[in-house]
């Protein structure tokens, strides 16, 4: 009987610890997941240039820019051209929702 209760308590604490870890890494994990789910990683990588710039370079370029999330959200949604080279980025909205785009912009800016 006692052993069962002890085991139940250990299990409950374990589950609480697991869900805490999942919650605290939610934003970053979700950004990475959204980026692969929405095909961003076909043209981007975190630390090297593919067709588009490395996300780390993007994060570095806009570091300290208070408007960066709004500005990049608009670029991700409507497309971008002429910032990183001659290859344009096609629009990703409305296929990707505004809410997901904001998470993606924040995630990109946090890769640095
Ligand atoms: C077809 C290839 C392609 C896809 C798919 C793509 N990108 Fe891009 N991305 C580019 C290119 C090329 C650029 C550089 C555009 C430029 O020079 O203005 C770019 C630029 C960017 C920038 C920087 C914009 C700036 O103004 O500095 C961000 C942020 C970005 N992409 C995020 C994303 C996200 C998030 C997704 C997925 C929803 C995505 N990209 C999908 C090719 C792509």
Backbone and ligand atoms as CSV (ligand in chain L), in Angstrom:
chain,resi,resn,atom,element,x,y,z
A,1,UNK,N,N,0.840,-1.210,0.000
A,1,UNK,CA,C,0.000,0.000,0.000
A,1,UNK,C,C,0.868,1.250,0.000
A,2,UNK,N,N,1.768,1.340,0.978
A,2,UNK,CA,C,2.667,2.490,1.055
A,2,UNK,C,C,3.512,2.649,-0.212
A,3,UNK,N,N,3.992,1.496,-0.672
A,3,UNK,CA,C,4.821,1.536,-1.871
A,3,UNK,C,C,4.040,2.105,-3.045
A,4,UNK,N,N,2.781,1.691,-3.149
A,4,UNK,CA,C,1.945,2.188,-4.250
A,4,UNK,C,C,1.806,3.704,-4.176
A,5,UNK,N,N,1.546,4.196,-2.970
A,5,UNK,CA,C,1.377,5.649,-2.812
A,5,UNK,C,C,2.668,6.378,-3.178
A,6,UNK,N,N,3.774,5.824,-2.677
A,6,UNK,CA,C,5.066,6.444,-2.988
A,6,UNK,C,C,5.296,6.484,-4.503
A,7,UNK,N,N,4.989,5.361,-5.155
A,7,UNK,CA,C,5.173,5.311,-6.610
A,7,UNK,C,C,4.285,6.336,-7.312
A,8,UNK,N,N,3.054,6.458,-6.799
A,8,UNK,CA,C,2.134,7.415,-7.409
A,8,UNK,C,C,2.672,8.833,-7.268
A,9,UNK,N,N,3.239,9.125,-6.092
A,9,UNK,CA,C,3.789,10.469,-5.882
A,9,UNK,C,C,4.988,10.708,-6.813
A,10,UNK,N,N,5.843,9.699,-6.903
A,10,UNK,CA,C,7.009,9.842,-7.794
A,10,UNK,C,C,6.546,10.069,-9.238
A,11,UNK,N,N,5.526,9.316,-9.649
A,11,UNK,CA,C,5.023,9.464,-11.018
A,11,UNK,C,C,4.454,10.865,-11.237
A,12,UNK,N,N,3.695,11.342,-10.235
A,12,UNK,CA,C,3.070,12.657,-10.377
A,12,UNK,C,C,4.133,13.751,-10.472
A,13,UNK,N,N,5.158,13.655,-9.622
A,13,UNK,CA,C,6.228,14.659,-9.660
A,13,UNK,C,C,6.946,14.588,-11.012
A,14,UNK,N,N,7.157,13.358,-11.475
A,14,UNK,CA,C,7.829,13.179,-12.765
A,14,UNK,C,C,7.049,13.822,-13.895
A,15,UNK,N,N,5.746,13.620,-13.899
A,15,UNK,CA,C,4.909,14.192,-14.952
A,15,UNK,C,C,4.922,15.721,-14.868
A,16,UNK,N,N,4.849,16.241,-13.634
A,16,UNK,CA,C,4.876,17.691,-13.461
A,16,UNK,C,C,6.195,18.255,-13.993
A,17,UNK,N,N,7.305,17.567,-13.692
A,17,UNK,CA,C,8.608,18.044,-14.149
A,17,UNK,C,C,8.674,18.021,-15.672
A,18,UNK,N,N,8.158,16.950,-16.271
A,18,UNK,CA,C,8.173,16.837,-17.725
A,18,UNK,C,C,7.370,17.948,-18.377
A,19,UNK,N,N,6.164,18.206,-17.839
A,19,UNK,CA,C,5.346,19.213,-18.495
A,19,UNK,C,C,5.928,20.598,-18.272
A,20,UNK,N,N,6.646,20.780,-17.149
A,20,UNK,CA,C,7.301,22.076,-16.939
A,20,UNK,C,C,8.373,22.288,-17.999
A,21,UNK,N,N,9.185,21.275,-18.266
A,21,UNK,CA,C,10.231,21.373,-19.286
A,21,UNK,C,C,9.600,21.677,-20.638
A,22,UNK,N,N,8.504,20.975,-20.933
A,22,UNK,CA,C,7.862,21.183,-22.226
A,22,UNK,C,C,7.353,22.612,-22.342
A,23,UNK,N,N,6.795,23.160,-21.255
A,23,UNK,CA,C,6.256,24.511,-21.300
A,23,UNK,C,C,7.368,25.542,-21.465
A,24,UNK,N,N,8.464,25.366,-20.724
A,24,UNK,CA,C,9.485,26.415,-20.774
A,24,UNK,C,C,10.215,26.441,-22.118
A,25,UNK,N,N,10.246,25.314,-22.844
A,25,UNK,CA,C,10.907,25.356,-24.150
A,25,UNK,C,C,9.873,25.464,-25.268
A,26,UNK,N,N,8.665,25.815,-24.903
A,26,UNK,CA,C,7.563,25.834,-25.865
A,26,UNK,C,C,7.840,26.757,-27.051
A,27,UNK,N,N,8.198,28.004,-26.767
A,27,UNK,CA,C,8.356,28.981,-27.841
A,27,UNK,C,C,9.386,28.532,-28.872
A,28,UNK,N,N,10.562,28.157,-28.400
A,28,UNK,CA,C,11.623,27.771,-29.327
A,28,UNK,C,C,11.244,26.511,-30.097
A,29,UNK,N,N,10.742,25.507,-29.383
A,29,UNK,CA,C,10.378,24.258,-30.034
A,29,UNK,C,C,9.311,24.478,-31.083
A,30,UNK,N,N,8.353,25.322,-30.743
A,30,UNK,CA,C,7.259,25.589,-31.648
A,30,UNK,C,C,7.732,26.315,-32.900
A,31,UNK,N,N,8.648,27.234,-32.738
A,31,UNK,CA,C,9.199,27.964,-33.887
A,31,UNK,C,C,9.886,27.016,-34.848
A,32,UNK,N,N,10.715,26.137,-34.323
A,32,UNK,CA,C,11.429,25.182,-35.161
A,32,UNK,C,C,10.450,24.259,-35.882
A,33,UNK,N,N,9.436,23.858,-35.135
A,33,UNK,CA,C,8.429,22.967,-35.712
A,33,UNK,C,C,7.661,23.665,-36.841
A,34,UNK,N,N,7.263,24.920,-36.578
A,34,UNK,CA,C,6.531,25.681,-37.596
A,34,UNK,C,C,7.394,25.911,-38.830
A,35,UNK,N,N,8.686,26.158,-38.621
A,35,UNK,CA,C,9.580,26.424,-39.744
A,35,UNK,C,C,9.706,25.198,-40.643
A,36,UNK,N,N,9.792,24.004,-40.037
A,36,UNK,CA,C,9.903,22.837,-40.918
A,36,UNK,C,C,8.551,22.477,-41.515
A,37,UNK,N,N,7.494,22.643,-40.715
A,37,UNK,CA,C,6.165,22.317,-41.209
A,37,UNK,C,C,5.758,23.206,-42.392
A,38,UNK,N,N,6.187,24.467,-42.358
A,38,UNK,CA,C,5.765,25.406,-43.405
A,38,UNK,C,C,6.785,25.572,-44.525
A,39,UNK,N,N,7.769,24.693,-44.561
A,39,UNK,CA,C,8.688,24.687,-45.699
A,39,UNK,C,C,9.766,25.755,-45.653
A,40,UNK,N,N,9.887,26.485,-44.556
A,40,UNK,CA,C,10.921,27.530,-44.449
A,40,UNK,C,C,12.314,26.923,-44.602
A,41,UNK,N,N,12.479,25.696,-44.064
A,41,UNK,CA,C,13.803,25.103,-44.021
A,41,UNK,C,C,14.249,24.572,-45.386
A,42,UNK,N,N,13.348,24.639,-46.389
A,42,UNK,CA,C,13.762,24.278,-47.745
A,42,UNK,C,C,14.723,25.342,-48.275
A,43,UNK,N,N,14.567,26.565,-47.827
A,43,UNK,CA,C,15.389,27.678,-48.313
A,43,UNK,C,C,16.272,28.282,-47.233
A,44,UNK,N,N,16.048,27.922,-45.984
A,44,UNK,CA,C,16.808,28.517,-44.886
A,44,UNK,C,C,17.411,27.438,-43.995
A,45,UNK,N,N,18.521,27.769,-43.354
A,45,UNK,CA,C,19.056,26.965,-42.262
A,45,UNK,C,C,19.392,27.942,-41.154
A,46,UNK,N,N,19.600,27.416,-39.951
A,46,UNK,CA,C,19.862,28.324,-38.835
A,46,UNK,C,C,21.235,28.968,-38.975
A,47,UNK,N,N,22.250,28.179,-39.329
A,47,UNK,CA,C,23.592,28.767,-39.296
A,47,UNK,C,C,24.347,28.725,-40.616
A,48,UNK,N,N,23.626,28.474,-41.727
A,48,UNK,CA,C,24.301,28.669,-43.008
A,48,UNK,C,C,23.323,29.158,-44.074
A,49,UNK,N,N,23.868,29.868,-45.039
A,49,UNK,CA,C,23.039,30.395,-46.111
A,49,UNK,C,C,22.594,29.228,-47.005
A,50,UNK,N,N,21.328,29.166,-47.358
A,50,UNK,CA,C,20.879,28.193,-48.360
A,50,UNK,C,C,20.455,29.052,-49.543
A,51,UNK,N,N,19.186,29.087,-49.904
A,51,UNK,CA,C,18.725,30.075,-50.882
A,51,UNK,C,C,18.554,31.413,-50.185
A,52,UNK,N,N,18.024,31.330,-48.990
A,52,UNK,CA,C,17.837,32.531,-48.170
A,52,UNK,C,C,18.936,32.617,-47.121
A,53,UNK,N,N,18.991,33.740,-46.419
A,53,UNK,CA,C,20.044,33.954,-45.415
A,53,UNK,C,C,19.906,33.009,-44.217
A,54,UNK,N,N,21.027,32.704,-43.557
A,54,UNK,CA,C,21.011,31.946,-42.304
A,54,UNK,C,C,20.215,32.745,-41.279
A,55,UNK,N,N,19.386,32.058,-40.515
A,55,UNK,CA,C,18.571,32.763,-39.519
A,55,UNK,C,C,19.445,33.483,-38.488
A,56,UNK,N,N,20.619,32.912,-38.205
A,56,UNK,CA,C,21.524,33.586,-37.271
A,56,UNK,C,C,21.971,34.937,-37.810
A,57,UNK,N,N,22.205,35.006,-39.129
A,57,UNK,CA,C,22.613,36.274,-39.744
A,57,UNK,C,C,21.477,37.283,-39.670
A,58,UNK,N,N,20.246,36.786,-39.891
A,58,UNK,CA,C,19.069,37.664,-39.806
A,58,UNK,C,C,18.963,38.214,-38.381
A,59,UNK,N,N,19.117,37.322,-37.399
A,59,UNK,CA,C,19.007,37.736,-36.000
A,59,UNK,C,C,20.077,38.776,-35.660
A,60,UNK,N,N,21.282,38.574,-36.204
A,60,UNK,CA,C,22.391,39.496,-35.941
A,60,UNK,C,C,22.100,40.870,-36.549
A,61,UNK,N,N,21.589,40.847,-37.785
A,61,UNK,CA,C,21.334,42.099,-38.514
A,61,UNK,C,C,20.316,42.985,-37.788
A,62,UNK,N,N,19.292,42.351,-37.183
A,62,UNK,CA,C,18.225,43.155,-36.583
A,62,UNK,C,C,18.301,43.197,-35.057
A,63,UNK,N,N,19.436,42.771,-34.523
A,63,UNK,CA,C,19.613,42.788,-33.071
A,63,UNK,C,C,19.393,44.203,-32.521
A,64,UNK,N,N,18.569,44.329,-31.479
A,64,UNK,CA,C,18.345,45.640,-30.879
A,64,UNK,C,C,17.343,46.493,-31.621
A,65,UNK,N,N,16.805,45.976,-32.721
A,65,UNK,CA,C,15.805,46.713,-33.487
A,65,UNK,C,C,14.416,46.393,-32.927
A,66,UNK,N,N,13.801,47.376,-32.294
A,66,UNK,CA,C,12.533,47.151,-31.598
A,66,UNK,C,C,11.406,46.803,-32.568
A,67,UNK,N,N,11.541,47.194,-33.833
A,67,UNK,CA,C,10.478,46.927,-34.809
A,67,UNK,C,C,10.702,45.623,-35.562
A,68,UNK,N,N,11.748,44.879,-35.195
A,68,UNK,CA,C,12.143,43.729,-36.006
A,68,UNK,C,C,11.043,42.667,-36.138
A,69,UNK,N,N,10.329,42.375,-35.038
A,69,UNK,CA,C,9.305,41.323,-35.119
A,69,UNK,C,C,8.217,41.731,-36.114
A,70,UNK,N,N,7.738,42.977,-36.005
A,70,UNK,CA,C,6.683,43.448,-36.899
A,70,UNK,C,C,7.181,43.500,-38.344
A,71,UNK,N,N,8.404,44.009,-38.512
A,71,UNK,CA,C,8.951,44.167,-39.856
A,71,UNK,C,C,9.167,42.807,-40.521
A,72,UNK,N,N,9.778,41.865,-39.780
A,72,UNK,CA,C,10.033,40.544,-40.364
A,72,UNK,C,C,8.731,39.768,-40.576
A,73,UNK,N,N,7.743,39.969,-39.693
A,73,UNK,CA,C,6.457,39.291,-39.882
A,73,UNK,C,C,5.861,39.697,-41.225
A,74,UNK,N,N,5.940,40.981,-41.527
A,74,UNK,CA,C,5.403,41.483,-42.783
A,74,UNK,C,C,6.171,40.898,-43.974
A,75,UNK,N,N,7.505,40.811,-43.833
A,75,UNK,CA,C,8.329,40.239,-44.909
A,75,UNK,C,C,7.996,38.767,-45.122
A,76,UNK,N,N,7.866,38.034,-44.021
A,76,UNK,CA,C,7.571,36.601,-44.133
A,76,UNK,C,C,6.211,36.438,-44.808
A,77,UNK,N,N,5.275,37.291,-44.442
A,77,UNK,CA,C,3.924,37.190,-44.988
A,77,UNK,C,C,3.865,37.582,-46.468
A,78,UNK,N,N,4.458,38.733,-46.815
A,78,UNK,CA,C,4.294,39.291,-48.160
A,78,UNK,C,C,5.447,38.979,-49.102
A,79,UNK,N,N,6.555,38.454,-48.552
A,79,UNK,CA,C,7.721,38.203,-49.378
A,79,UNK,C,C,8.750,39.296,-49.174
A,80,UNK,N,N,9.959,39.050,-49.677
A,80,UNK,CA,C,11.049,40.005,-49.462
A,80,UNK,C,C,11.970,39.959,-50.664
A,81,UNK,N,N,12.529,41.107,-50.986
A,81,UNK,CA,C,13.475,41.121,-52.088
A,81,UNK,C,C,14.509,42.219,-51.899
A,82,UNK,N,N,15.741,41.950,-52.298
A,82,UNK,CA,C,16.780,42.969,-52.321
A,82,UNK,C,C,17.496,43.221,-51.011
A,83,UNK,N,N,17.164,42.515,-49.949
A,83,UNK,CA,C,17.850,42.749,-48.677
A,83,UNK,C,C,19.130,41.921,-48.592
A,84,UNK,N,N,19.042,40.660,-49.000
A,84,UNK,CA,C,20.171,39.739,-48.819
A,84,UNK,C,C,20.818,39.349,-50.144
A,85,UNK,N,N,20.252,39.774,-51.246
A,85,UNK,CA,C,20.806,39.403,-52.543
A,85,UNK,C,C,19.713,39.445,-53.586
A,86,UNK,N,N,20.007,38.938,-54.761
A,86,UNK,CA,C,19.048,39.062,-55.870
A,86,UNK,C,C,17.883,38.070,-55.799
A,87,UNK,N,N,17.981,37.018,-54.979
A,87,UNK,CA,C,16.901,36.025,-54.947
A,87,UNK,C,C,15.784,36.509,-54.036
A,88,UNK,N,N,14.562,36.605,-54.548
A,88,UNK,CA,C,13.451,37.045,-53.682
A,88,UNK,C,C,12.879,35.899,-52.860
A,89,UNK,N,N,12.267,36.237,-51.726
A,89,UNK,CA,C,11.506,35.242,-50.963
A,89,UNK,C,C,10.048,35.401,-51.355
A,90,UNK,N,N,9.397,34.320,-51.782
A,90,UNK,CA,C,7.968,34.412,-52.106
A,90,UNK,C,C,7.128,34.646,-50.853
A,91,UNK,N,N,5.928,35.175,-51.025
A,91,UNK,CA,C,5.025,35.393,-49.894
A,91,UNK,C,C,4.653,34.056,-49.254
A,92,UNK,N,N,4.582,34.033,-47.927
A,92,UNK,CA,C,4.183,32.812,-47.206
A,92,UNK,C,C,2.773,32.927,-46.632
A,93,UNK,N,N,2.218,34.136,-46.615
A,93,UNK,CA,C,0.830,34.319,-46.213
A,93,UNK,C,C,-0.030,34.304,-47.450
A,94,UNK,N,N,-1.316,33.974,-47.374
A,94,UNK,CA,C,-2.045,33.615,-46.158
A,94,UNK,C,C,-1.963,32.127,-45.803
A,95,UNK,N,N,-1.119,31.375,-46.520
A,95,UNK,CA,C,-0.960,29.942,-46.231
A,95,UNK,C,C,-0.537,29.747,-44.769
A,96,UNK,N,N,0.400,30.584,-44.328
A,96,UNK,CA,C,0.828,30.552,-42.932
A,96,UNK,C,C,0.067,31.666,-42.201
A,97,UNK,N,N,-0.569,31.339,-41.081
A,97,UNK,CA,C,-1.406,32.320,-40.381
A,97,UNK,C,C,-0.552,33.429,-39.758
A,98,UNK,N,N,-1.174,34.586,-39.530
A,98,UNK,CA,C,-0.473,35.720,-38.912
A,98,UNK,C,C,0.124,35.334,-37.559
A,99,UNK,N,N,-0.644,34.538,-36.786
A,99,UNK,CA,C,-0.161,34.144,-35.454
A,99,UNK,C,C,1.097,33.286,-35.580
A,100,UNK,N,N,1.086,32.342,-36.527
A,100,UNK,CA,C,2.259,31.498,-36.727
A,100,UNK,C,C,3.434,32.315,-37.262
A,101,UNK,N,N,3.138,33.283,-38.122
A,101,UNK,CA,C,4.208,34.123,-38.685
A,101,UNK,C,C,4.903,34.909,-37.575
A,102,UNK,N,N,4.122,35.395,-36.623
A,102,UNK,CA,C,4.732,36.152,-35.510
A,102,UNK,C,C,5.654,35.243,-34.690
A,103,UNK,N,N,5.199,34.009,-34.428
A,103,UNK,CA,C,6.036,33.054,-33.695
A,103,UNK,C,C,7.329,32.790,-34.483
A,104,UNK,N,N,7.183,32.658,-35.803
A,104,UNK,CA,C,8.355,32.400,-36.648
A,104,UNK,C,C,9.329,33.580,-36.603
A,105,UNK,N,N,8.800,34.805,-36.692
A,105,UNK,CA,C,9.669,35.991,-36.668
A,105,UNK,C,C,10.422,36.057,-35.335
A,106,UNK,N,N,9.707,35.796,-34.234
A,106,UNK,CA,C,10.358,35.833,-32.912
A,106,UNK,C,C,11.407,34.734,-32.798
A,107,UNK,N,N,11.088,33.577,-33.360
A,107,UNK,CA,C,12.014,32.446,-33.293
A,107,UNK,C,C,13.285,32.746,-34.100
A,108,UNK,N,N,13.097,33.284,-35.313
A,108,UNK,CA,C,14.262,33.628,-36.148
A,108,UNK,C,C,15.158,34.611,-35.393
A,109,UNK,N,N,14.535,35.622,-34.776
A,109,UNK,CA,C,15.322,36.650,-34.076
A,109,UNK,C,C,16.018,36.094,-32.834
A,110,UNK,N,N,15.527,34.957,-32.334
A,110,UNK,CA,C,16.125,34.360,-31.137
A,110,UNK,C,C,17.216,33.345,-31.467
A,111,UNK,N,N,17.512,33.152,-32.755
A,111,UNK,CA,C,18.519,32.121,-33.111
A,111,UNK,C,C,19.936,32.626,-32.902
A,112,UNK,N,N,20.104,33.926,-32.741
A,112,UNK,CA,C,21.464,34.459,-32.605
A,112,UNK,C,C,22.094,34.112,-31.256
L,1,LIG,C1,C,11.634,29.666,-51.828
L,1,LIG,C2,C,12.635,29.901,-50.793
L,1,LIG,C3,C,12.187,30.473,-49.456
L,1,LIG,C4,C,11.216,30.015,-48.603
L,1,LIG,C5,C,10.282,28.819,-48.785
L,1,LIG,C6,C,11.281,30.876,-47.443
L,1,LIG,N1,N,12.240,31.829,-47.589
L,1,LIG,FE1,FE,12.706,33.292,-46.234
L,1,LIG,N2,N,13.990,34.110,-47.589
L,1,LIG,C7,C,14.312,33.572,-48.825
L,1,LIG,C8,C,15.208,34.479,-49.525
L,1,LIG,C9,C,15.821,34.243,-50.898
L,1,LIG,C10,C,15.395,35.598,-48.649
L,1,LIG,C11,C,16.213,36.871,-48.930
L,1,LIG,C12,C,15.246,37.927,-49.499
L,1,LIG,C13,C,15.865,39.294,-49.646
L,1,LIG,O1,O,17.050,39.398,-49.971
L,1,LIG,O2,O,15.141,40.285,-49.411
L,1,LIG,C14,C,14.624,35.317,-47.445
L,1,LIG,C15,C,14.596,36.158,-46.335
L,1,LIG,C16,C,13.972,35.843,-45.130
L,1,LIG,C17,C,14.052,36.638,-43.929
L,1,LIG,C18,C,14.806,37.966,-43.769
L,1,LIG,C19,C,14.013,39.116,-44.383
L,1,LIG,C20,C,14.688,40.448,-44.217
L,1,LIG,O3,O,14.064,41.467,-44.535
L,1,LIG,O4,O,15.854,40.526,-43.753
L,1,LIG,C21,C,13.329,35.974,-42.975
L,1,LIG,C22,C,13.084,36.413,-41.539
L,1,LIG,C23,C,12.786,34.791,-43.598
L,1,LIG,N3,N,13.207,34.733,-44.900
L,1,LIG,C24,C,11.994,33.865,-42.956
L,1,LIG,C25,C,11.305,32.836,-43.605
L,1,LIG,C26,C,10.287,32.012,-42.984
L,1,LIG,C27,C,9.872,32.086,-41.530
L,1,LIG,C28,C,9.841,31.144,-43.938
L,1,LIG,C29,C,8.737,30.090,-43.833
L,1,LIG,C30,C,7.397,30.577,-43.494
L,1,LIG,C31,C,10.606,31.414,-45.146
L,1,LIG,N4,N,11.472,32.440,-44.896
L,1,LIG,C32,C,10.457,30.715,-46.329
L,1,LIG,C33,C,13.862,32.379,-49.346
L,1,LIG,C34,C,12.818,31.627,-48.807
